[in-house]
Protein backbone atom coordinates (compact mmCIF):
# COMPACT_ATOMS: atom_id res chain seq x y z
CA UNK A 1 0.00 0.00 0.00
CA UNK A 2 2.13 2.73 -1.23
CA UNK A 3 2.27 6.06 -3.05
CA UNK A 4 0.98 9.40 -1.81
CA UNK A 5 0.65 8.79 1.90
CA UNK A 6 3.83 6.76 2.02
CA UNK A 7 5.48 8.35 -1.08
CA UNK A 8 6.39 4.94 -2.47
CA UNK A 9 6.21 3.34 -5.93
CA UNK A 10 3.63 0.74 -6.92
CA UNK A 11 4.38 -2.70 -5.49
CA UNK A 12 3.92 -5.40 -8.10
CA UNK A 13 3.48 -8.91 -6.73
CA UNK A 14 5.95 -10.49 -9.16
CA UNK A 15 8.80 -8.34 -7.83
CA UNK A 16 7.87 -7.95 -4.18
CA UNK A 17 10.27 -9.34 -1.59
CA UNK A 18 8.59 -10.17 1.70
CA UNK A 19 11.05 -10.01 4.61
CA UNK A 20 9.80 -11.78 7.70
CA UNK A 21 10.04 -9.66 10.84
CA UNK A 22 7.94 -11.87 13.12
CA UNK A 23 6.14 -15.19 13.23
CA UNK A 24 4.84 -16.19 9.79
CA UNK A 25 3.00 -19.38 8.88
CA UNK A 26 2.23 -20.04 5.21
CA UNK A 27 -0.43 -22.66 4.43
CA UNK A 28 -0.61 -23.49 0.74
CA UNK A 29 -1.35 -27.20 0.44
CA UNK A 30 -3.39 -28.04 3.51
CA UNK A 31 -6.42 -25.93 4.29
CA UNK A 32 -7.10 -25.01 7.90
CA UNK A 33 -10.49 -23.97 9.20
CA UNK A 34 -10.88 -20.20 9.08
CA UNK A 35 -13.12 -18.46 11.61
CA UNK A 36 -15.95 -16.70 9.78
CA UNK A 37 -18.17 -15.37 12.58
CA UNK A 38 -18.86 -11.64 12.83
CA UNK A 39 -16.60 -10.69 9.94
CA UNK A 40 -17.09 -7.61 7.76
CA UNK A 41 -15.44 -9.31 4.79
CA UNK A 42 -16.46 -12.38 2.81
CA UNK A 43 -14.01 -15.27 3.05
CA UNK A 44 -14.00 -18.89 1.92
CA UNK A 45 -11.66 -21.89 2.18
CA UNK A 46 -10.50 -21.74 -1.45
CA UNK A 47 -7.54 -19.47 -0.75
CA UNK A 48 -4.13 -20.04 -2.34
CA UNK A 49 -2.16 -19.07 0.75
CA UNK A 50 -2.78 -18.16 4.37
CA UNK A 51 -0.50 -16.18 6.65
CA UNK A 52 -1.02 -15.53 10.36
CA UNK A 53 0.60 -13.20 12.89
CA UNK A 54 2.01 -11.14 10.05
CA UNK A 55 4.66 -8.57 10.97
CA UNK A 56 6.39 -8.07 7.69
CA UNK A 57 8.63 -5.66 5.86
CA UNK A 58 7.84 -5.16 2.19
CA UNK A 59 10.63 -4.13 -0.16
CA UNK A 60 10.71 -3.10 -3.80
CA UNK A 61 13.76 -2.59 -6.04
CA UNK A 62 16.03 -3.62 -3.18
CA UNK A 63 14.70 -1.03 -0.71
CA UNK A 64 12.48 -1.72 2.30
CA UNK A 65 9.33 0.34 1.78
CA UNK A 66 6.78 -0.31 4.54
CA UNK A 67 5.72 -2.55 7.40
CA UNK A 68 2.53 -4.60 7.23
CA UNK A 69 1.03 -5.93 10.47
CA UNK A 70 -2.02 -8.21 10.47
CA UNK A 71 -3.43 -11.12 12.48
CA UNK A 72 -4.30 -13.02 9.31
CA UNK A 73 -3.95 -12.69 5.53
CA UNK A 74 -5.78 -14.84 2.98
CA UNK A 75 -4.57 -14.67 -0.63
CA UNK A 76 -7.04 -15.62 -3.37
CA UNK A 77 -5.78 -16.21 -6.92
CA UNK A 78 -8.84 -17.38 -8.83
CA UNK A 79 -10.17 -15.85 -12.07
CA UNK A 80 -13.32 -14.71 -10.30
CA UNK A 81 -11.49 -13.63 -7.16
CA UNK A 82 -7.99 -12.18 -7.20
CA UNK A 83 -7.45 -10.35 -3.94
CA UNK A 84 -5.81 -10.22 -0.54
CA UNK A 85 -8.18 -10.35 2.44
CA UNK A 86 -7.27 -9.19 5.95
CA UNK A 87 -10.26 -10.39 8.03
CA UNK A 88 -8.93 -9.50 11.48
CA UNK A 89 -7.32 -6.10 11.09
CA UNK A 90 -4.55 -4.36 9.18
CA UNK A 91 -1.93 -1.78 10.10
CA UNK A 92 0.37 -0.21 7.51
CA UNK A 93 3.27 2.11 8.31
CA UNK A 94 6.03 3.49 6.07
CA UNK A 95 9.45 2.08 6.89
CA UNK A 96 11.45 5.14 7.89
CA UNK A 97 14.18 4.69 10.49
CA UNK A 98 15.50 8.25 10.17
CA UNK A 99 12.63 10.70 10.57
CA UNK A 100 10.33 8.49 12.66
CA UNK A 101 7.26 9.14 10.52
CA UNK A 102 3.91 8.83 12.29
CA UNK A 103 1.98 8.14 9.09
CA UNK A 104 -0.22 5.05 9.29
CA UNK A 105 -3.38 3.42 7.97
CA UNK A 106 -5.39 1.13 10.26
CA UNK A 107 -8.69 -0.75 9.94
CA UNK A 108 -10.59 -3.66 11.50
CA UNK A 109 -10.47 -5.51 8.16
CA UNK A 110 -9.31 -4.83 4.61
CA UNK A 111 -9.35 -6.10 1.04
CA UNK A 112 -6.70 -5.49 -1.61
CA UNK A 113 -7.97 -6.13 -5.14
CA UNK A 114 -4.77 -6.83 -7.01
CA UNK A 115 -5.97 -6.38 -10.58
CA UNK A 116 -6.76 -2.68 -10.28
CA UNK A 117 -4.85 -1.89 -7.06
CA UNK A 118 -7.95 -0.95 -5.12
CA UNK A 119 -7.91 -1.18 -1.35
CA UNK A 120 -11.10 -1.30 0.70
CA UNK A 121 -10.65 -0.58 4.41
CA UNK A 122 -13.56 -1.53 6.66
CA UNK A 123 -14.41 -0.76 10.28
CA UNK A 124 -12.83 1.89 12.53
CA UNK A 125 -10.69 3.18 9.68
CA UNK A 126 -8.01 5.59 10.87
CA UNK A 127 -5.51 7.46 8.70
CA UNK A 128 -2.68 9.66 9.93
CA UNK A 129 -1.34 11.96 7.20
CA UNK A 130 2.21 13.24 6.59
CA UNK A 131 1.40 16.69 8.03
CA UNK A 132 -0.54 15.51 11.07
CA UNK A 133 -3.93 15.24 9.35
CA UNK A 134 -6.25 12.60 10.84
CA UNK A 135 -9.17 10.85 9.19
CA UNK A 136 -11.75 8.56 10.83
CA UNK A 137 -14.54 6.73 9.02
CA UNK A 138 -16.25 3.34 8.78
CA UNK A 139 -15.28 2.45 5.21
CA UNK A 140 -12.60 3.97 3.00
CA UNK A 141 -11.54 3.15 -0.56
CA UNK A 142 -8.04 3.80 -1.84
CA UNK A 143 -7.43 3.80 -5.60
CA UNK A 144 -3.67 3.43 -5.82
CA UNK A 145 -3.15 4.12 -9.50
CA UNK A 146 -5.14 7.36 -9.46
CA UNK A 147 -3.91 8.28 -5.95
CA UNK A 148 -7.45 8.89 -4.73
CA UNK A 149 -9.20 8.28 -1.40
CA UNK A 150 -12.96 8.34 -1.00
CA UNK A 151 -15.66 7.36 1.47
CA UNK A 152 -19.44 7.45 1.28
CA UNK A 153 -19.77 7.02 5.03
CA UNK A 154 -19.73 9.71 7.69
CA UNK A 155 -16.15 10.95 7.83
CA UNK A 156 -14.33 12.99 10.46
CA UNK A 157 -11.30 14.90 9.20
CA UNK A 158 -8.93 16.83 11.46
CA UNK A 159 -6.50 19.32 9.92
CA UNK A 160 -4.76 22.48 11.16
CA UNK A 161 -6.77 22.55 14.37
CA UNK A 162 -10.11 22.19 12.59
CA UNK A 163 -12.52 19.27 12.90
CA UNK A 164 -14.66 18.67 9.81
CA UNK A 165 -17.50 16.20 9.41
CA UNK A 166 -19.30 15.16 6.27
CA UNK A 167 -21.39 12.42 4.70
CA UNK A 168 -19.05 11.99 1.72
CA UNK A 169 -15.29 12.46 1.52
CA UNK A 170 -12.82 12.60 -1.37
CA UNK A 171 -9.12 13.41 -1.31
CA UNK A 172 -5.76 12.88 -2.92
CA UNK A 173 -3.95 10.13 -1.07
CA UNK A 174 -1.43 12.53 0.47
CA UNK A 175 -4.39 14.48 1.95
CA UNK A 176 -3.12 17.77 0.49
CA UNK A 177 -6.47 18.31 -1.28
CA UNK A 178 -9.89 17.17 -0.16
CA UNK A 179 -13.65 17.69 -0.49
CA UNK A 180 -16.20 17.06 2.24
CA UNK A 181 -19.91 16.97 1.40
CA UNK A 182 -22.60 17.36 4.06
CA UNK A 183 -25.83 19.27 4.77
CA UNK A 184 -23.99 22.58 4.35
CA UNK A 185 -22.49 21.80 0.96
CA UNK A 186 -18.88 21.09 0.06
CA UNK A 187 -15.67 22.32 1.60
CA UNK A 188 -12.72 22.50 -0.78
CA UNK A 189 -9.24 22.96 0.55
CA UNK A 190 -5.59 22.69 -0.49
CA UNK A 191 -2.96 22.58 2.25
CA UNK A 192 -0.52 24.85 0.40
CA UNK A 193 -3.12 27.62 0.21
CA UNK A 194 -2.89 28.13 3.98
CA UNK A 195 0.74 29.24 3.59
CA UNK A 196 -0.12 31.97 1.10
CA UNK A 197 -0.24 35.50 2.69
CA UNK A 198 -3.09 36.74 0.50
CA UNK A 199 -5.52 34.27 -1.12
CA UNK A 200 -6.03 34.69 -4.85
CA UNK A 201 -9.26 34.04 -6.80
CA UNK A 202 -9.77 30.36 -7.60
CA UNK A 203 -8.89 29.15 -11.08
CA UNK A 204 -10.24 26.02 -12.76
CA UNK A 205 -7.08 24.02 -11.98
CA UNK A 206 -6.35 25.47 -8.51
CA UNK A 207 -8.52 24.82 -5.48
CA UNK A 208 -8.24 26.94 -2.38
CA UNK A 209 -9.95 27.07 0.98
CA UNK A 210 -13.60 28.08 0.93
CA UNK A 211 -17.21 26.98 1.25
CA UNK A 212 -19.52 26.86 -1.74
C-alpha positions in Angstrom: 0.0 0.0 0.0 2.1 2.7 -1.2 2.3 6.1 -3.0 1.0 9.4 -1.8 0.6 8.8 1.9 3.8 6.8 2.0 5.5 8.4 -1.1 6.4 4.9 -2.5 6.2 3.3 -5.9 3.6 0.7 -6.9 4.4 -2.7 -5.5 3.9 -5.4 -8.1 3.5 -8.9 -6.7 5.9 -10.5 -9.2 8.8 -8.3 -7.8 7.9 -8.0 -4.2 10.3 -9.3 -1.6 8.6 -10.2 1.7 11.0 -10.0 4.6 9.8 -11.8 7.7 10.0 -9.7 10.8 7.9 -11.9 13.1 6.1 -15.2 13.2 4.8 -16.2 9.8 3.0 -19.4 8.9 2.2 -20.0 5.2 -0.4 -22.7 4.4 -0.6 -23.5 0.7 -1.3 -27.2 0.4 -3.4 -28.0 3.5 -6.4 -25.9 4.3 -7.1 -25.0 7.9 -10.5 -24.0 9.2 -10.9 -20.2 9.1 -13.1 -18.5 11.6 -15.9 -16.7 9.8 -18.2 -15.4 12.6 -18.9 -11.6 12.8 -16.6 -10.7 9.9 -17.1 -7.6 7.8 -15.4 -9.3 4.8 -16.5 -12.4 2.8 -14.0 -15.3 3.0 -14.0 -18.9 1.9 -11.7 -21.9 2.2 -10.5 -21.7 -1.4 -7.5 -19.5 -0.8 -4.1 -20.0 -2.3 -2.2 -19.1 0.8 -2.8 -18.2 4.4 -0.5 -16.2 6.7 -1.0 -15.5 10.4 0.6 -13.2 12.9 2.0 -11.1 10.1 4.7 -8.6 11.0 6.4 -8.1 7.7 8.6 -5.7 5.9 7.8 -5.2 2.2 10.6 -4.1 -0.2 10.7 -3.1 -3.8 13.8 -2.6 -6.0 16.0 -3.6 -3.2 14.7 -1.0 -0.7 12.5 -1.7 2.3 9.3 0.3 1.8 6.8 -0.3 4.5 5.7 -2.6 7.4 2.5 -4.6 7.2 1.0 -5.9 10.5 -2.0 -8.2 10.5 -3.4 -11.1 12.5 -4.3 -13.0 9.3 -4.0 -12.7 5.5 -5.8 -14.8 3.0 -4.6 -14.7 -0.6 -7.0 -15.6 -3.4 -5.8 -16.2 -6.9 -8.8 -17.4 -8.8 -10.2 -15.8 -12.1 -13.3 -14.7 -10.3 -11.5 -13.6 -7.2 -8.0 -12.2 -7.2 -7.5 -10.4 -3.9 -5.8 -10.2 -0.5 -8.2 -10.3 2.4 -7.3 -9.2 5.9 -10.3 -10.4 8.0 -8.9 -9.5 11.5 -7.3 -6.1 11.1 -4.6 -4.4 9.2 -1.9 -1.8 10.1 0.4 -0.2 7.5 3.3 2.1 8.3 6.0 3.5 6.1 9.5 2.1 6.9 11.5 5.1 7.9 14.2 4.7 10.5 15.5 8.2 10.2 12.6 10.7 10.6 10.3 8.5 12.7 7.3 9.1 10.5 3.9 8.8 12.3 2.0 8.1 9.1 -0.2 5.1 9.3 -3.4 3.4 8.0 -5.4 1.1 10.3 -8.7 -0.7 9.9 -10.6 -3.7 11.5 -10.5 -5.5 8.2 -9.3 -4.8 4.6 -9.4 -6.1 1.0 -6.7 -5.5 -1.6 -8.0 -6.1 -5.1 -4.8 -6.8 -7.0 -6.0 -6.4 -10.6 -6.8 -2.7 -10.3 -4.8 -1.9 -7.1 -7.9 -1.0 -5.1 -7.9 -1.2 -1.3 -11.1 -1.3 0.7 -10.6 -0.6 4.4 -13.6 -1.5 6.7 -14.4 -0.8 10.3 -12.8 1.9 12.5 -10.7 3.2 9.7 -8.0 5.6 10.9 -5.5 7.5 8.7 -2.7 9.7 9.9 -1.3 12.0 7.2 2.2 13.2 6.6 1.4 16.7 8.0 -0.5 15.5 11.1 -3.9 15.2 9.4 -6.3 12.6 10.8 -9.2 10.8 9.2 -11.7 8.6 10.8 -14.5 6.7 9.0 -16.2 3.3 8.8 -15.3 2.5 5.2 -12.6 4.0 3.0 -11.5 3.1 -0.6 -8.0 3.8 -1.8 -7.4 3.8 -5.6 -3.7 3.4 -5.8 -3.1 4.1 -9.5 -5.1 7.4 -9.5 -3.9 8.3 -6.0 -7.4 8.9 -4.7 -9.2 8.3 -1.4 -13.0 8.3 -1.0 -15.7 7.4 1.5 -19.4 7.5 1.3 -19.8 7.0 5.0 -19.7 9.7 7.7 -16.2 10.9 7.8 -14.3 13.0 10.5 -11.3 14.9 9.2 -8.9 16.8 11.5 -6.5 19.3 9.9 -4.8 22.5 11.2 -6.8 22.6 14.4 -10.1 22.2 12.6 -12.5 19.3 12.9 -14.7 18.7 9.8 -17.5 16.2 9.4 -19.3 15.2 6.3 -21.4 12.4 4.7 -19.0 12.0 1.7 -15.3 12.5 1.5 -12.8 12.6 -1.4 -9.1 13.4 -1.3 -5.8 12.9 -2.9 -4.0 10.1 -1.1 -1.4 12.5 0.5 -4.4 14.5 1.9 -3.1 17.8 0.5 -6.5 18.3 -1.3 -9.9 17.2 -0.2 -13.6 17.7 -0.5 -16.2 17.1 2.2 -19.9 17.0 1.4 -22.6 17.4 4.1 -25.8 19.3 4.8 -24.0 22.6 4.4 -22.5 21.8 1.0 -18.9 21.1 0.1 -15.7 22.3 1.6 -12.7 22.5 -0.8 -9.2 23.0 0.6 -5.6 22.7 -0.5 -3.0 22.6 2.3 -0.5 24.8 0.4 -3.1 27.6 0.2 -2.9 28.1 4.0 0.7 29.2 3.6 -0.1 32.0 1.1 -0.2 35.5 2.7 -3.1 36.7 0.5 -5.5 34.3 -1.1 -6.0 34.7 -4.9 -9.3 34.0 -6.8 -9.8 30.4 -7.6 -8.9 29.2 -11.1 -10.2 26.0 -12.8 -7.1 24.0 -12.0 -6.4 25.5 -8.5 -8.5 24.8 -5.5 -8.2 26.9 -2.4 -10.0 27.1 1.0 -13.6 28.1 0.9 -17.2 27.0 1.3 -19.5 26.9 -1.7 
